[in-house]
Amino acid sequence: MPVITEIADLKRIYKRRVPKMFYDYAESGSWTETTFRENTTDFDLLKLRQRIAVDMTGRSTASRMVGQEVSMPVALAPVGLTGMQHADGEIKAARAAEKFGVPFTLSTMSICSIEDVAENTEKPFWFQVYTLKDDDFMKRLFARAKDAKCSALVITVDLQVMGQRHKDIKNGLSAPPKLTPASVANMMTKVPWGLEMLQTKRRFFGNIVGHAKGVSDGSSLSSWVAEAFDQALDWERIKQFRDWWDGPVILKGILDPEDAKKALSVGADAIVVSNHGGRQLDGALSSIRMLPQIMDAVGDKIEVHLDSGIRSGQDILKALALGAQGTMVGRAFVYGLGAMGEKGVTEALTVMQTELDRSMALCGRRRIEDLDPSILLMPDDFATRWKTAV
Ligand SMILES: Cc1cc2nc3c(=O)[nH]c(=O)nc-3n(C[C@H](O)[C@H](O)[C@H](O)COP(=O)(O)O)c2cc1C
């Protein structure tokens, strides 16, 4: 059993274990990947203020996200094709999350279906929907999520059109993987992954195949995806989705203060400041750099979460210090899952909680609600360097 002390350890094992096609799918951003890279490097620009001789006993990372108790303010982000990173991946990640006491968010584009995850877990999870054109399909998804007792709905609002990731096109990404000479040659070096995959029947998009009209297998799915996303999406439509769900609604993919104000006006309970992990608009600023402006615009009126670029408990601490009430992690948990299944997700969460707790202590704070910007040292122009060009 390898010794895991940081997220990078999990990433190394993940890279060895999972077929290249799925590693590349996670470990990439759109076009030049500038936003993808800056999501992490911008966290490094923020420094922490060391304080001493402060009572550090009785610390806790416990907090609340959309009214729900969490052992630390971190939710697992919705990640499509998680069940290709590890057999039954969504179920494994959801189990790790529930045992750890943090929310798991199931993507619409998951391999395990809503029902699969509900049957194999005990606590409610969150469900993520994309904004699709087909009302009947959307209403059925909402009803299925309700029947599965999902405790919050995450509506992803930053994917009317899809960002292009070069590697996915070159690799011919598909689920299950297409058998080409290159993919077969690569998969032959990933024997444990392949053997586990052979033992599960969950290898297609479980929420879609057999549920959306005309989609019966992987090949009809790709044409459905191209057609299904609503390019005409507007705030009225978002409000309609909000009103179809009678529990907490989280709008994910807000990166501009103006949009944050609109999210407030349609009655969202929370927003996730996010650029989709650098997978949508390449050239957009990092989420952490946009956070201060968004906090100024709506921070006292709506719960604000942040994702994109979090790879450590210190990153979580920085987002919380700038005012976020919660965070989401995508790749950091995928590395753990791909490396060692449920145990790897637990390892990823443990590493981040330890880093969060210890850094909080060294900054002289004992509780999440005590965090504020005064624990940070920040370049003068961190939030103001780039201004609207008018
Ligand atoms: C491989 C992968 C697949 C993703 N699939 C989805 C998805 O199906 N729905 C969604 O709302 N966001 C999706 N996202 C975005 C994540 O929810 C989240 O915003 C992002 O991963 C955060 O950045 P991080 O990976 O740097 O933590 C995906 C991200 C990755 C890396």
The ligand as an ORCA input file, in Angstrom:
! r2SCAN-3c Opt
* xyz 0 1
  C     -13.472     15.030    -16.246
  C     -14.442     16.106    -15.856
  C     -15.782     15.952    -16.174
  C     -16.701     16.932    -15.779
  N     -18.044     16.725    -15.994
  C     -18.924     17.627    -15.527
  C     -20.323     17.379    -15.630
  O     -20.757     16.344    -16.119
  N     -21.159     18.338    -15.144
  C     -20.708     19.498    -14.582
  O     -21.511     20.338    -14.168
  N     -19.395     19.740    -14.459
  C     -18.502     18.827    -14.902
  N     -17.174     19.055    -14.732
  C     -16.714     20.250    -14.007
  C     -16.640     19.970    -12.510
  O     -17.904     19.823    -11.958
  C     -15.935     21.098    -11.765
  O     -16.523     22.320    -12.095
  C     -14.437     21.152    -12.063
  O     -13.897     19.856    -12.144
  C     -13.718     21.933    -10.978
  O     -12.369     22.050    -11.258
  P     -11.231     21.084    -10.642
  O     -11.314     19.810    -11.412
  O      -9.991     21.844    -10.917
  O     -11.559     20.885     -9.179
  C     -16.243     18.090    -15.124
  C     -14.885     18.226    -14.815
  C     -13.990     17.251    -15.181
  C     -12.538     17.410    -14.816
*
